[in-house]
């Protein structure tokens, strides 16, 4: 457990943080006055680390514009879904050559209309574990249920001409327990009909990277980031951990 390990490190008077046994120890003051890149072996105390809670270390990173952002919480997603549910599914967009549609009305206060579009392959529906579906008007709970049974779930809404992705503050794709996000700055979302090219492949794999590419989405990657402040008798040094 990393958090417990870091707490133990803070309790120790001296901690060896690197393992270059062939190098002699270097004072932090020397390191801060040196030009990078260099390789050093240090002995230092861990004064602080951030963030204090491990789940806050997970961010979303765009490799194209190098931006970092917080992972949206479920309330943000729920708010976007509620907003999109106010637009009724367009029946003219149902049952096309590459997807089959099912609609019903939820028995709630707003008589919410729901549409699920199951993408076909060779004009046939696939097994649930191989199926990509698009859903309009679904709640967070309904979408999670579908993502456990079907391979890929994409929340969408109707326009006059096609189905489109929701606001990119929401995940554009759910696969099992994983939510995939796109960079708002670098993405140029395309209509859902672009998915038909993947559906026409001999064996559609529905890989998130391929889906993102045909939909004009610059895929954000989950990264793990922490900041450590190290000290010895000569000075302090900030060390950063960044990993996918």
N, C-alpha and C positions, 0 to 999 in steps of 0.2 A: 504494500500500500504506500504510494508515493507520499501522501500527505503525512502519514505517520512517520515515514522515513525522514521527511524534512523537519518535522518537529524534533526528532532525535538529533538530527544534525545541529539544530540550534542549541540543544542542551550540551553538546560536546564542546570542549574548549578549542580544539583544533580538529579540522576535518580535511583529509586529502581528497581533493575534488577531481584530480586528473591522475593518470597512471603512467606517465612517461618516465619509467625508472632510469632510462639512460640520460635524463636531463637533471641538472642540479636545480634546486629551488630558486625561483626568481621573485624578488619583492614586487608588490603591486605598483609601487611608485615607478619602478623601471618599466613595467608593462605599459602604464598609462603614458609614459614619455616616449614610447617606441612607435614606429610606423608598422601598420598591419600589411600583409599577414605575417605572423610569427607563431612559433609553437613554444609553449612554456609549461613548466611544472610548478605548481604553487602549493603553498600551505596557508590556509586562510580560515577565518571564521565566517560562518553564514550569519549575517546580521538580520536580513529580512528576505522574504520572498513574496511575490505577488503573482496572481491573485491568491487570497487566503483560502478560497474554496475552489476545489479542483474543477468542478463543472464550469466555472467561469473562465477556465483556461482554453476552452474549445471555442474557436472563432471560425468564420468563413473567409476564405482568401481567394482573390481573383488573380490568377497568374498573368493575365494580360495587362491590367492597370495597376497591379500590385496593391490593391486596396484590401483592407481588413474590415469586417463588420461583425456585429453580434449575431448570434443565431437567434432568429425570431422565436418568441415563445408561442404556446398553443393559443393564447388569447388573441394574438395578432392574426393568426391563421383563421380562427373562428370568426373574427370581425370581418375579414375579407370574404369568407364563405357566406356569411349572412347578407352582406351587401350584394353579392352576385346572385343570390337566391331571389332577389327582388325582380330580376329579369326572367320572365317565363321562357322556357325552351322554345325555339322556333321549329314548328313541325315540318317546315319545308326542308330542314336539314337532316331529317331522320331517314334511316334505312337507305344508305347510299351503296354504291358498288363495293366499297371496301369496309363498311361497318354496318352492324345490325343494331337497331335501337329498341329500347324498352322504356315505356313511360308509365308513371302513376302519380297520384296525388296523395301527399302525406296528410294524415288525419290530425293536423295540428291547427292552431288558431288561424294561421295565415293560409291554410289549404295550399301548402307549398307544393309546386310541381317539380318532379324529379325526372331526369332522363339519363339513362346509361347507354352508351354506345360501345358495343363490343366489336373490336377490330377483327376482321376476317382474314383468312389466308386461303388462297385458291377457292374463294367463295364459300369457305366452310369456317364455322367457329372452331377455335382451338380448345384444348383442355385448359381448365382454369389456371393451372400452374404455368401455362405458356401464353396466356392471354393478356393483351393490353386493352384497357378500357378507359373511356372518358366519361366523366360524370358532371352533370349540371344540376345545381340546386341541392346538392348533398350537404349534410351536416358533418362536423368533424368526426362524430361517433360513427356515422355511416361509412365515411371514407376509410377510417381505420379498419372497420370490419371487412371492407372490400379488399384492402391492401394485404390482409392476412390470407385471403383466399386466392386472389388473382396475382399474376406476376407484376403488373404495372398498373398504376392508377394515375390518371391525369385529370385534375379538376379544370373544367372549362366553362365558358358561357357562350351564348348564341349572339351572333350579329345577323345582319340581313343576308350575308353571303356565305358565312362559314362559321365554324366553331373557333374560338380563340382562347389563349391562356389567360389566367387571371393576372392581377397585379403581381409583379415579381417579388413583392414582399412575402408572398405565399410560396410554398414549394411548387415547382412546376411538375414534379413527378414524385410519386411515392412508390417505393419498392420494399415490401416487407416492413421492417421498422425504420427504414432509412428514408429521410426526406432530402430531396435534391433541390438546390436553389440556383438561380441564375443571377449574374451581375447586372444590376439595373443600368449601369453606365456603359457596359460593353455589349450588351445583348440587343439584338434587333428582332423581336419576336415575329415569327411568321405564322400564318393560319395553319390549322390542324391538317388540312388536306395534304401538306407536305409529308405527313407520316405515311401516306399511301405508298410512297416509294420503298419504305422499309417493309411494309406489309407484303409487297410484291416479291420480296426476296425469297429464295428457295427455302431457307430456314430462318425466319426472323428471330434474332436473339434478344431484341429489345434491350440492348445495352444502353445505360444512361448517357454515355458519351455520344453514341450514334443518334439517340433521340434528341439530345441537346443540339447537335450539329444541324440536323435537318429542320429544327424549329428555330434556328437562329439564336440559340442561347449560349452565352459564355458561361460554362459550368463553374460554380464556386466549389472549392475543395475545403473539407473540414481540416483545420490545423490545430495543433496543440502549442500554446505559447505560455511561457513563464519567464519572470524576471527575478534574478537573484542579486542581492547586494553582498559582496564579499569584502572582508576587511582584514588587514594585518597591521603591524606597527607603523607601516610607511604610508598607508592610504587606503582608499576604497575603490572598488571596481564593480560595475554593473555587468552581469552576464545574462544573456538571453538564450532561451531554449525555444526553437521553432522547428516543428516536425509535422509531417503529414500523418 
